[in-house]
């Protein structure tokens, strides 16, 4: 009985090993096909092969890494970062590959204009592989972009402040002015009052003389008319 159980266990182990070996062969086959299509710049076709490989073995570091590269080439920035992160979770031994994955994550984030995150990814790559000159160059580029962006924002803020300061005096000029208060009449001196009174009295005398003169002429005209009328009888 024990012999039969042992034979059955060995048979099951051989079958499992055979299936696993066959699956690994399929993964390697799809990865090779994906690599060939990738080098031919047939990125959609390459993605299909890599995806088939991941269906067989989701823990394949190479298939995850290459899938990230293919998605990057197809401008699928978010998905490429996901694939690289999956690779980072699986790969534990190859520091150059780990550094390369962080480098590629930095590139994807840079394409998305996420400059701060991109800078941190490049720094991670350099911590793992300080000799990577290409990553060091990319880090310098993204740091310069961040500085330029901050400088531009500061200049815009200063320009806005200047505009606000220039508008304040104009706004004050546009405010309605208060009506001017009427000036109090100047107080008249006694001499001025006396002179004004004398002038008024003089005007009255002259006016009265003119009236008396007119009346005298009227009386004379009436007398002449009466004389002419009597004479005409």
C-alpha positions in Angstrom: 0.0 0.0 0.0 2.8 2.4 0.9 4.6 1.5 -2.3 1.5 2.5 -4.3 1.2 5.8 -2.5 4.9 6.5 -3.1 4.5 5.8 -6.8 1.5 8.0 -7.0 3.3 10.9 -5.3 6.3 10.5 -7.5 4.1 10.5 -10.6 2.2 13.6 -9.4 5.5 15.4 -8.7 6.8 14.5 -12.2 3.6 15.7 -13.8 3.7 19.0 -11.8 7.4 19.5 -12.7 6.7 18.7 -16.3 3.8 21.2 -16.4 5.9 23.8 -14.7 8.8 23.3 -17.1 6.4 23.5 -20.0 5.0 26.8 -18.6 8.5 28.2 -18.2 9.3 27.3 -21.7 6.2 29.1 -22.9 7.1 32.1 -20.9 10.6 32.2 -22.3 9.2 31.7 -25.8 6.8 34.6 -25.5 9.4 36.8 -24.0 11.8 36.1 -26.9 9.0 36.8 -29.4 8.2 40.0 -27.5 11.8 41.0 -27.6 12.0 40.4 -31.3 8.9 42.5 -32.0 10.1 45.2 -29.7 13.4 45.6 -31.5 11.4 45.8 -34.7 9.5 48.6 -33.1 6.3 46.6 -33.3 5.4 47.7 -29.8 1.7 46.6 -29.8 2.7 43.1 -31.0 5.5 43.0 -28.4 3.0 43.9 -25.7 0.8 41.0 -26.7 3.7 38.5 -26.3 4.8 39.9 -23.0 1.2 39.8 -21.8 0.9 36.1 -22.8 4.1 35.5 -20.8 2.7 37.2 -17.7 -0.5 35.2 -18.1 1.6 32.0 -17.7 3.8 33.5 -15.0 2.8 36.9 -13.4 6.0 36.7 -11.4 8.4 36.9 -14.4 10.7 39.9 -13.7 11.8 40.0 -17.3 8.2 40.0 -18.7 7.2 42.8 -16.3 10.2 44.9 -17.0 9.8 44.6 -20.8 6.1 45.2 -20.6 7.0 48.5 -18.9 9.3 49.4 -21.7 6.7 48.6 -24.3 4.0 50.6 -22.6 6.4 53.5 -22.4 7.0 53.4 -26.1 3.2 53.5 -26.6 3.1 56.6 -24.3 1.1 54.7 -21.6 3.0 56.5 -18.9 0.9 55.4 -15.9 0.8 51.8 -16.9 4.5 51.7 -17.6 5.1 52.9 -14.1 2.9 50.1 -12.7 4.9 47.5 -14.6 8.2 48.9 -13.4 6.9 48.9 -9.9 5.8 45.3 -10.3 9.3 44.4 -11.5 10.9 46.2 -8.5 8.7 44.1 -6.2 10.0 40.9 -7.8 13.7 41.6 -8.5 15.9 41.3 -5.5 19.4 40.5 -6.9 20.3 42.6 -9.9 21.2 46.2 -8.8 21.7 47.4 -12.4 18.3 46.2 -13.4 16.8 47.8 -10.3 18.5 51.1 -11.0 17.4 50.9 -14.6 13.8 50.4 -13.5 14.0 53.5 -11.3 15.6 55.4 -14.2 12.7 54.4 -16.5 10.1 55.4 -13.8 11.8 58.8 -13.7 11.5 59.1 -17.5 7.8 58.2 -17.4 7.0 60.7 -14.7 9.0 63.3 -16.6 6.8 62.7 -19.6 3.8 63.3 -17.3 5.4 66.6 -16.1 5.5 65.3 -12.6 8.9 66.9 -12.0 9.3 66.4 -8.3 8.4 62.7 -8.5 10.6 62.2 -11.5 13.6 63.8 -9.6 13.1 61.4 -6.7 13.0 58.4 -9.0 16.3 59.5 -10.6 17.8 59.9 -7.1 16.7 56.3 -6.2 18.4 55.0 -9.4 21.7 56.8 -8.4 21.6 55.5 -4.9 21.6 52.0 -6.3 24.0 52.7 -9.1 26.0 55.9 -8.5 28.1 55.3 -11.7 25.1 55.8 -14.0 26.0 59.0 -15.9 22.9 59.0 -18.0 20.7 59.1 -14.9 22.9 61.8 -13.4 22.4 63.9 -16.5 18.6 63.4 -16.5 18.5 64.3 -12.8 20.4 67.6 -13.6 17.9 68.3 -16.4 14.8 67.8 -14.2 16.3 69.9 -11.4 16.9 72.7 -13.8 13.4 72.5 -15.0 12.1 72.7 -11.4 14.3 75.8 -10.8 13.0 77.5 -13.9 9.4 76.7 -13.0 9.9 78.1 -9.5 11.6 81.2 -10.9 8.8 81.7 -13.4 6.1 81.4 -10.7 8.0 83.9 -8.5 8.2 86.4 -11.4 4.5 86.0 -12.1 3.7 86.6 -8.4 5.9 89.7 -8.4 4.4 91.0 -11.6 0.9 90.5 -10.2 1.9 92.4 -7.0 3.2 95.3 -9.1 0.0 95.4 -11.1 -2.1 95.4 -7.9 0.1 98.3 -6.5 -0.4 100.3 -9.7 -4.1 99.8 -9.6 -4.5 101.0 -6.1 -3.7 104.7 -6.8 -6.0 104.6 -9.9 -8.8 103.2 -7.8 -8.3 106.0 -5.3 -8.5 108.5 -8.2 -11.7 106.9 -9.4 -13.4 107.3 -6.0 -16.1 110.1 -6.0 -14.8 113.2 -4.4 -16.6 114.8 -1.5 -18.4 118.0 -2.4 -16.5 121.1 -1.6 -17.9 122.9 1.4 -19.0 126.5 0.6 -16.6 129.1 1.7 -17.8 131.4 4.4 -18.1 135.0 3.2 -15.3 137.2 4.2 -16.1 139.5 7.1 -16.6 143.1 5.8 -14.5 145.8 7.5 -16.1 149.0 8.8 -14.4 151.2 6.2 -15.6 149.0 3.3 -19.1 149.1 4.7 -19.0 152.9 4.9 -17.7 153.2 1.4 -20.4 150.8 0.1 -23.1 152.8 1.9 -21.9 156.1 0.4 -21.8 154.6 -3.1 -25.4 153.5 -2.7 -26.5 156.9 -1.4 -24.8 158.6 -4.3 -26.6 156.3 -6.8 -29.9 157.2 -5.1 -29.2 160.9 -5.4 -28.3 160.6 -9.0 -31.3 158.5 -9.8 -33.6 161.0 -8.0 -32.1 164.0 -9.9 -32.7 162.1 -13.2 -36.3 161.5 -12.2 -36.9 165.1 -11.2 -35.3 166.2 -14.5 -37.6 163.9 -16.5 -40.7 165.2 -14.6 -39.7 168.9 -15.3 -39.3 168.2 -19.0 -42.7 166.5 -19.0 -44.3 169.6 -17.3 -42.7 171.8 -19.9 -43.9 169.7 -22.8 -47.5 169.8 -21.4 -47.3 173.6 -21.1 -46.1 174.0 -24.6 -48.8 171.7 -25.9 -51.4 173.7 -24.0 -50.1 176.9 -25.5 -50.2 175.5 -29.0 -53.7 174.2 -28.5 -55.0 177.6 -27.3 -53.4 179.3 -30.1 -55.0 177.1 -32.6 -58.6 178.1 -31.7 
